[in-house]
Amino acid sequence: MQTVGELWGLHPLPGYLLLVLAASLVGGWLGWLNCLNWGRAPAAAAAAQPTVRPWGALLAFTAALLAASLFALIALQLGPHAGLSVADQALTDAIHAHTPAAALPWFARLTHLADPAWLVLLTAGIAAWLWQRQRRDLLLVWLVATGGNAILNPLLKGLFARARPIFDPLLTQASGFSFPSGHSSGAAVCYGMLWYIALCTLGRRRRLVASFVLPALIVAVAGSRVFLSVHFASDVWAGLLSGSAWTALCIGVFEWRQRATAERR
């Protein structure tokens, strides 16, 4: 495990860019499938009527279960002498040693896209936009998802109480426990929910753009935390998984309620 971490850390920037590119391509492919199956944003969206998608709730609940299971698998490997912790430290040391100093200011700017203050502003702005479009259904799930993660992540941090990397933070400050990463979970929830809202409300071209951009943004912001030496890699993956699990759960409940409402009508 230590050797794997060291090898990955020898070329951290290409590996990071490959992960961001992979996220963009997978998201774009899902967005393309969305356009094939759902066509243009349904007229019901503009009229604030339920938008029903076959298997939507089942897929979302399955994704939530998978993400939660992977999170638990990572959490079970924590410990001062566990293989994952050894690999974490080796990777952190290698990235710290092989990241060009000129790249750090870019990561410092990028990480602000998941700062709590910015996410609060984003939440308020999207809430106002949904209210103006009379999408009270999406407004509710948006607020539940973002507000719930603001409670869930600190609870998980307190439960695991993992210390942060021993390096001095580079160009940014971080306090509190390390596992799971709050910036990573915040990015997964806010930008993941924003992607879902785009799929429900926007036209085909904008949905495709959102599908390429937002998943890549989530991974890019999460990865910046490792380069800035404020999180281990497993903290970031755990944050992405916990945020994704919560987002998928919220979407699953929303899809289930939309289907039930449509059937009653």
Disulfide bonds with the S-S distance in Angstrom:
none
